[in-house]
Amino acid sequence: MAKITYIEFDGTPHEVEVPSGLSVMEGAIDNNISGIEAECGGACSCATCHVYVDPAWVEATGAPEHIEQDMLECAMDLEDTSRLSCQIKVSDELDGLVVRLPELQI
């Protein structure tokens, strides 16, 4: 289990506990976090779960795989720390993870 803080575009934080093995996206959906649409349900075939990983957590979350990089090209307002939350698997090592949500998902 990891505590993850989701910060909405307007600055509203939501700290929730997400079980290990789920994705950051599933944690958002299960906890009714506004700002993650997840239209493809986590299949990495859309970019509607785009998040910005806090710089302190970039290394811990790992680099995006090729397919995720391709899908990120469809997201709006990319940053160096952009990731698809469906591709970040929660583990105890991610306890304290902070992600910011973009203003819009495509």
VMD Tcl script that builds the backbone (N, CA, C; Angstrom):
set m [mol new atoms 318]
animate dup $m
set s [atomselect $m all]
$s set {name element resname resid chain x y z} {
  {N N MET 1 A 0.859 -1.175 0.000}
  {CA C MET 1 A 0.000 0.000 0.000}
  {C C MET 1 A 0.903 1.235 0.000}
  {N N ALA 2 A 0.514 2.207 -0.799}
  {CA C ALA 2 A 1.284 3.458 -0.885}
  {C C ALA 2 A 0.329 4.634 -0.798}
  {N N LYS 3 A 0.756 5.676 -0.091}
  {CA C LYS 3 A 0.007 6.921 -0.090}
  {C C LYS 3 A 0.450 7.718 -1.307}
  {N N ILE 4 A -0.520 8.113 -2.102}
  {CA C ILE 4 A -0.244 8.898 -3.298}
  {C C ILE 4 A -1.036 10.188 -3.198}
  {N N THR 5 A -0.374 11.285 -3.533}
  {CA C THR 5 A -1.049 12.577 -3.544}
  {C C THR 5 A -1.285 12.982 -4.990}
  {N N TYR 6 A -2.540 13.156 -5.340}
  {CA C TYR 6 A -2.960 13.641 -6.647}
  {C C TYR 6 A -3.300 15.115 -6.469}
  {N N ILE 7 A -2.695 15.980 -7.257}
  {CA C ILE 7 A -2.971 17.412 -7.142}
  {C C ILE 7 A -3.698 17.866 -8.399}
  {N N GLU 8 A -4.945 18.288 -8.217}
  {CA C GLU 8 A -5.737 18.771 -9.342}
  {C C GLU 8 A -5.102 20.025 -9.923}
  {N N PHE 9 A -5.481 20.382 -11.126}
  {CA C PHE 9 A -4.926 21.551 -11.799}
  {C C PHE 9 A -5.106 22.824 -10.981}
  {N N ASP 10 A -6.209 22.910 -10.232}
  {CA C ASP 10 A -6.464 24.108 -9.429}
  {C C ASP 10 A -5.707 24.105 -8.099}
  {N N GLY 11 A -4.911 23.054 -7.857}
  {CA C GLY 11 A -4.107 22.969 -6.642}
  {C C GLY 11 A -4.711 22.134 -5.531}
  {N N THR 12 A -5.922 21.629 -5.729}
  {CA C THR 12 A -6.572 20.813 -4.705}
  {C C THR 12 A -5.868 19.465 -4.580}
  {N N PRO 13 A -5.340 19.151 -3.383}
  {CA C PRO 13 A -4.658 17.869 -3.202}
  {C C PRO 13 A -5.618 16.777 -2.707}
  {N N HIS 14 A -5.325 15.544 -3.103}
  {CA C HIS 14 A -6.072 14.378 -2.634}
  {C C HIS 14 A -5.031 13.324 -2.269}
  {N N GLU 15 A -4.871 13.038 -0.985}
  {CA C GLU 15 A -3.950 11.999 -0.548}
  {C C GLU 15 A -4.755 10.740 -0.280}
  {N N VAL 16 A -4.429 9.679 -1.008}
  {CA C VAL 16 A -5.173 8.430 -0.871}
  {C C VAL 16 A -4.208 7.261 -0.763}
  {N N GLU 17 A -4.680 6.181 -0.185}
  {CA C GLU 17 A -3.898 4.954 -0.122}
  {C C GLU 17 A -4.306 4.081 -1.305}
  {N N VAL 18 A -3.284 3.603 -2.015}
  {CA C VAL 18 A -3.525 2.774 -3.195}
  {C C VAL 18 A -2.806 1.439 -2.987}
  {N N PRO 19 A -3.511 0.329 -3.130}
  {CA C PRO 19 A -2.878 -0.975 -2.940}
  {C C PRO 19 A -1.780 -1.240 -3.966}
  {N N SER 20 A -0.729 -1.899 -3.518}
  {CA C SER 20 A 0.342 -2.312 -4.427}
  {C C SER 20 A -0.238 -3.211 -5.511}
  {N N GLY 21 A 0.294 -3.064 -6.709}
  {CA C GLY 21 A -0.161 -3.864 -7.843}
  {C C GLY 21 A -1.139 -3.127 -8.736}
  {N N LEU 22 A -1.842 -2.148 -8.183}
  {CA C LEU 22 A -2.717 -1.331 -9.017}
  {C C LEU 22 A -1.868 -0.278 -9.723}
  {N N SER 23 A -2.464 0.388 -10.690}
  {CA C SER 23 A -1.775 1.503 -11.336}
  {C C SER 23 A -2.167 2.798 -10.636}
  {N N VAL 24 A -1.383 3.839 -10.858}
  {CA C VAL 24 A -1.706 5.160 -10.335}
  {C C VAL 24 A -3.063 5.602 -10.884}
  {N N MET 25 A -3.353 5.254 -12.126}
  {CA C MET 25 A -4.653 5.570 -12.725}
  {C C MET 25 A -5.781 4.869 -11.976}
  {N N GLU 26 A -5.623 3.586 -11.686}
  {CA C GLU 26 A -6.664 2.847 -10.970}
  {C C GLU 26 A -6.897 3.442 -9.582}
  {N N GLY 27 A -5.823 3.891 -8.939}
  {CA C GLY 27 A -5.962 4.547 -7.649}
  {C C GLY 27 A -6.804 5.796 -7.744}
  {N N ALA 28 A -6.615 6.553 -8.824}
  {CA C ALA 28 A -7.410 7.772 -9.029}
  {C C ALA 28 A -8.872 7.431 -9.281}
  {N N ILE 29 A -9.121 6.479 -10.137}
  {CA C ILE 29 A -10.495 6.090 -10.473}
  {C C ILE 29 A -11.202 5.531 -9.234}
  {N N ASP 30 A -10.524 4.645 -8.502}
  {CA C ASP 30 A -11.130 4.026 -7.316}
  {C C ASP 30 A -11.453 5.036 -6.229}
  {N N ASN 31 A -10.758 6.175 -6.246}
  {CA C ASN 31 A -10.956 7.195 -5.211}
  {C C ASN 31 A -11.642 8.445 -5.746}
  {N N ASN 32 A -12.243 8.328 -6.920}
  {CA C ASN 32 A -13.031 9.416 -7.520}
  {C C ASN 32 A -12.243 10.721 -7.637}
  {N N ILE 33 A -10.981 10.612 -8.059}
  {CA C ILE 33 A -10.148 11.796 -8.258}
  {C C ILE 33 A -10.540 12.434 -9.591}
  {N N SER 34 A -10.934 13.671 -9.544}
  {CA C SER 34 A -11.327 14.390 -10.751}
  {C C SER 34 A -10.092 14.751 -11.567}
  {N N GLY 35 A -10.183 14.596 -12.885}
  {CA C GLY 35 A -9.099 15.017 -13.763}
  {C C GLY 35 A -8.416 13.886 -14.494}
  {N N ILE 36 A -8.742 12.654 -14.162}
  {CA C ILE 36 A -8.224 11.498 -14.895}
  {C C ILE 36 A -9.432 10.790 -15.496}
  {N N GLU 37 A -9.493 10.784 -16.824}
  {CA C GLU 37 A -10.643 10.205 -17.509}
  {C C GLU 37 A -10.491 8.710 -17.763}
  {N N ALA 38 A -9.301 8.272 -18.150}
  {CA C ALA 38 A -9.010 6.848 -18.354}
  {C C ALA 38 A -9.975 6.178 -19.326}
  {N N GLU 39 A -10.148 6.784 -20.473}
  {CA C GLU 39 A -11.110 6.275 -21.455}
  {C C GLU 39 A -10.822 4.853 -21.918}
  {N N CYS 40 A -9.549 4.470 -21.992}
  {CA C CYS 40 A -9.227 3.121 -22.478}
  {C C CYS 40 A -9.131 2.100 -21.347}
  {N N GLY 41 A -9.344 2.545 -20.113}
  {CA C GLY 41 A -9.342 1.629 -18.984}
  {C C GLY 41 A -7.974 1.119 -18.587}
  {N N GLY 42 A -6.930 1.750 -19.059}
  {CA C GLY 42 A -5.580 1.347 -18.670}
  {C C GLY 42 A -4.849 0.520 -19.701}
  {N N ALA 43 A -5.333 0.514 -20.930}
  {CA C ALA 43 A -4.721 -0.291 -21.990}
  {C C ALA 43 A -3.607 0.434 -22.730}
  {N N CYS 44 A -3.270 1.625 -22.289}
  {CA C CYS 44 A -2.229 2.447 -22.936}
  {C C CYS 44 A -2.565 2.698 -24.400}
  {N N SER 45 A -3.852 2.976 -24.643}
  {CA C SER 45 A -4.262 3.251 -26.018}
  {C C SER 45 A -4.965 4.598 -26.143}
  {N N CYS 46 A -4.786 5.446 -25.150}
  {CA C CYS 46 A -5.251 6.824 -25.208}
  {C C CYS 46 A -4.293 7.619 -24.309}
  {N N ALA 47 A -4.552 8.856 -24.123}
  {CA C ALA 47 A -3.692 9.651 -23.236}
  {C C ALA 47 A -4.539 10.418 -22.230}
  {N N THR 48 A -5.668 9.836 -21.832}
  {CA C THR 48 A -6.587 10.539 -20.945}
  {C C THR 48 A -6.325 10.269 -19.467}
  {N N CYS 49 A -5.158 9.723 -19.163}
  {CA C CYS 49 A -4.741 9.559 -17.768}
  {C C CYS 49 A -3.377 10.222 -17.558}
  {N N HIS 50 A -3.090 11.192 -18.395}
  {CA C HIS 50 A -1.828 11.933 -18.356}
  {C C HIS 50 A -1.657 12.623 -17.008}
  {N N VAL 51 A -0.460 12.496 -16.431}
  {CA C VAL 51 A -0.104 13.190 -15.190}
  {C C VAL 51 A 1.314 13.724 -15.308}
  {N N TYR 52 A 1.653 14.618 -14.402}
  {CA C TYR 52 A 3.024 15.103 -14.254}
  {C C TYR 52 A 3.559 14.528 -12.950}
  {N N VAL 53 A 4.594 13.726 -13.044}
  {CA C VAL 53 A 5.208 13.140 -11.861}
  {C C VAL 53 A 6.076 14.202 -11.188}
  {N N ASP 54 A 5.943 14.333 -9.881}
  {CA C ASP 54 A 6.794 15.266 -9.148}
  {C C ASP 54 A 8.261 14.925 -9.435}
  {N N PRO 55 A 9.092 15.929 -9.703}
  {CA C PRO 55 A 10.493 15.666 -10.054}
  {C C PRO 55 A 11.227 14.754 -9.070}
  {N N ALA 56 A 10.881 14.814 -7.801}
  {CA C ALA 56 A 11.540 13.964 -6.810}
  {C C ALA 56 A 11.224 12.484 -7.008}
  {N N TRP 57 A 10.193 12.176 -7.795}
  {CA C TRP 57 A 9.740 10.800 -7.978}
  {C C TRP 57 A 9.984 10.250 -9.377}
  {N N VAL 58 A 10.578 11.034 -10.252}
  {CA C VAL 58 A 10.779 10.592 -11.643}
  {C C VAL 58 A 11.600 9.310 -11.717}
  {N N GLU 59 A 12.699 9.261 -10.999}
  {CA C GLU 59 A 13.550 8.068 -11.044}
  {C C GLU 59 A 12.827 6.852 -10.487}
  {N N ALA 60 A 12.103 7.014 -9.395}
  {CA C ALA 60 A 11.402 5.891 -8.762}
  {C C ALA 60 A 10.297 5.320 -9.637}
  {N N THR 61 A 9.659 6.171 -10.440}
  {CA C THR 61 A 8.568 5.688 -11.291}
  {C C THR 61 A 9.079 5.072 -12.586}
  {N N GLY 62 A 10.337 5.305 -12.916}
  {CA C GLY 62 A 10.925 4.707 -14.112}
  {C C GLY 62 A 10.629 5.498 -15.367}
  {N N ALA 63 A 11.261 5.083 -16.431}
  {CA C ALA 63 A 11.087 5.738 -17.725}
  {C C ALA 63 A 9.940 5.097 -18.487}
  {N N PRO 64 A 9.236 5.887 -19.290}
  {CA C PRO 64 A 8.146 5.306 -20.083}
  {C C PRO 64 A 8.674 4.358 -21.158}
  {N N GLU 65 A 7.945 3.288 -21.381}
  {CA C GLU 65 A 8.247 2.361 -22.476}
  {C C GLU 65 A 7.880 3.027 -23.799}
  {N N HIS 66 A 8.304 2.426 -24.894}
  {CA C HIS 66 A 8.099 2.990 -26.231}
  {C C HIS 66 A 6.614 3.263 -26.521}
  {N N ILE 67 A 5.740 2.315 -26.210}
  {CA C ILE 67 A 4.318 2.495 -26.516}
  {C C ILE 67 A 3.741 3.672 -25.718}
  {N N GLU 68 A 4.183 3.824 -24.468}
  {CA C GLU 68 A 3.715 4.956 -23.667}
  {C C GLU 68 A 4.226 6.264 -24.256}
  {N N GLN 69 A 5.473 6.300 -24.698}
  {CA C GLN 69 A 6.022 7.504 -25.324}
  {C C GLN 69 A 5.197 7.892 -26.544}
  {N N ASP 70 A 4.816 6.900 -27.343}
  {CA C ASP 70 A 3.989 7.168 -28.522}
  {C C ASP 70 A 2.641 7.768 -28.137}
  {N N MET 71 A 2.010 7.222 -27.091}
  {CA C MET 71 A 0.706 7.725 -26.665}
  {C C MET 71 A 0.824 9.111 -26.034}
  {N N LEU 72 A 1.920 9.370 -25.352}
  {CA C LEU 72 A 2.111 10.694 -24.749}
  {C C LEU 72 A 2.120 11.801 -25.799}
  {N N GLU 73 A 2.519 11.469 -27.019}
  {CA C GLU 73 A 2.514 12.468 -28.090}
  {C C GLU 73 A 1.106 12.988 -28.370}
  {N N CYS 74 A 0.093 12.242 -27.932}
  {CA C CYS 74 A -1.298 12.664 -28.117}
  {C C CYS 74 A -1.790 13.551 -26.975}
  {N N ALA 75 A -1.037 13.624 -25.892}
  {CA C ALA 75 A -1.451 14.401 -24.726}
  {C C ALA 75 A -1.186 15.882 -24.943}
  {N N MET 76 A -1.944 16.692 -24.232}
  {CA C MET 76 A -1.765 18.143 -24.296}
  {C C MET 76 A -0.773 18.582 -23.221}
  {N N ASP 77 A -0.067 19.665 -23.494}
  {CA C ASP 77 A 0.795 20.314 -22.500}
  {C C ASP 77 A 1.802 19.365 -21.858}
  {N N LEU 78 A 2.558 18.671 -22.695}
  {CA C LEU 78 A 3.583 17.761 -22.184}
  {C C LEU 78 A 4.671 18.515 -21.432}
  {N N GLU 79 A 5.203 17.872 -20.420}
  {CA C GLU 79 A 6.347 18.357 -19.668}
  {C C GLU 79 A 7.366 17.223 -19.606}
  {N N ASP 80 A 8.555 17.527 -19.127}
  {CA C ASP 80 A 9.595 16.497 -19.002}
  {C C ASP 80 A 9.175 15.358 -18.085}
  {N N THR 81 A 8.283 15.629 -17.150}
  {CA C THR 81 A 7.871 14.608 -16.186}
  {C C THR 81 A 6.523 13.979 -16.535}
  {N N SER 82 A 6.039 14.188 -17.755}
  {CA C SER 82 A 4.754 13.623 -18.174}
  {C C SER 82 A 4.814 12.101 -18.228}
  {N N ARG 83 A 3.760 11.488 -17.719}
  {CA C ARG 83 A 3.596 10.033 -17.789}
  {C C ARG 83 A 2.110 9.736 -17.954}
  {N N LEU 84 A 1.827 8.524 -18.408}
  {CA C LEU 84 A 0.463 8.016 -18.389}
  {C C LEU 84 A 0.314 7.256 -17.082}
  {N N SER 85 A -0.641 7.662 -16.266}
  {CA C SER 85 A -0.767 7.070 -14.938}
  {C C SER 85 A -1.141 5.590 -14.981}
  {N N CYS 86 A -1.683 5.125 -16.096}
  {CA C CYS 86 A -2.007 3.697 -16.228}
  {C C CYS 86 A -0.752 2.843 -16.330}
  {N N GLN 87 A 0.369 3.465 -16.628}
  {CA C GLN 87 A 1.617 2.729 -16.817}
  {C C GLN 87 A 2.545 2.797 -15.602}
  {N N ILE 88 A 2.105 3.432 -14.535}
  {CA C ILE 88 A 2.897 3.493 -13.305}
  {C C ILE 88 A 2.274 2.535 -12.305}
  {N N LYS 89 A 2.948 1.438 -12.033}
  {CA C LYS 89 A 2.448 0.440 -11.087}
  {C C LYS 89 A 2.812 0.842 -9.667}
  {N N VAL 90 A 1.848 0.770 -8.795}
  {CA C VAL 90 A 2.038 1.141 -7.404}
  {C C VAL 90 A 2.763 0.016 -6.661}
  {N N SER 91 A 3.724 0.419 -5.846}
  {CA C SER 91 A 4.436 -0.510 -4.969}
  {C C SER 91 A 4.744 0.239 -3.675}
  {N N ASP 92 A 5.202 -0.489 -2.669}
  {CA C ASP 92 A 5.553 0.151 -1.401}
  {C C ASP 92 A 6.622 1.218 -1.599}
  {N N GLU 93 A 7.475 1.041 -2.606}
  {CA C GLU 93 A 8.546 2.004 -2.882}
  {C C GLU 93 A 8.001 3.352 -3.363}
  {N N LEU 94 A 6.746 3.390 -3.795}
  {CA C LEU 94 A 6.155 4.645 -4.261}
  {C C LEU 94 A 5.334 5.340 -3.173}
  {N N ASP 95 A 5.478 4.889 -1.918}
  {CA C ASP 95 A 4.778 5.537 -0.818}
  {C C ASP 95 A 5.237 6.988 -0.715}
  {N N GLY 96 A 4.294 7.919 -0.874}
  {CA C GLY 96 A 4.602 9.348 -0.854}
  {C C GLY 96 A 4.605 9.991 -2.228}
  {N N LEU 97 A 4.391 9.203 -3.273}
  {CA C LEU 97 A 4.384 9.715 -4.653}
  {C C LEU 97 A 3.421 10.890 -4.792}
  {N N VAL 98 A 3.859 11.889 -5.549}
  {CA C VAL 98 A 3.026 13.052 -5.837}
  {C C VAL 98 A 2.914 13.195 -7.352}
  {N N VAL 99 A 1.687 13.309 -7.846}
  {CA C VAL 99 A 1.446 13.574 -9.260}
  {C C VAL 99 A 0.505 14.759 -9.393}
  {N N ARG 100 A 0.766 15.594 -10.387}
  {CA C ARG 100 A -0.106 16.725 -10.689}
  {C C ARG 100 A -0.923 16.384 -11.926}
  {N N LEU 101 A -2.144 16.881 -11.965}
  {CA C LEU 101 A -3.025 16.624 -13.100}
  {C C LEU 101 A -3.033 17.825 -14.030}
  {N N PRO 102 A -3.051 17.580 -15.327}
  {CA C PRO 102 A -3.093 18.695 -16.280}
  {C C PRO 102 A -4.464 19.378 -16.268}
  {N N GLU 103 A -4.506 20.543 -16.886}
  {CA C GLU 103 A -5.772 21.271 -16.962}
  {C C GLU 103 A -6.803 20.495 -17.758}
  {N N LEU 104 A -6.377 19.877 -18.867}
  {CA C LEU 104 A -7.269 19.117 -19.743}
  {C C LEU 104 A -6.642 17.806 -20.149}
  {N N GLN 105 A -7.473 16.796 -20.292}
  {CA C GLN 105 A -7.067 15.549 -20.929}
  {C C GLN 105 A -7.622 15.608 -22.348}
  {N N ILE 106 A -6.988 14.924 -23.278}
  {CA C ILE 106 A -7.508 15.001 -24.646}
  {C C ILE 106 A -8.805 14.253 -24.767}
}
mol reanalyze $m
mol bondsrecalc $m
mol representation Tube
mol addrep $m
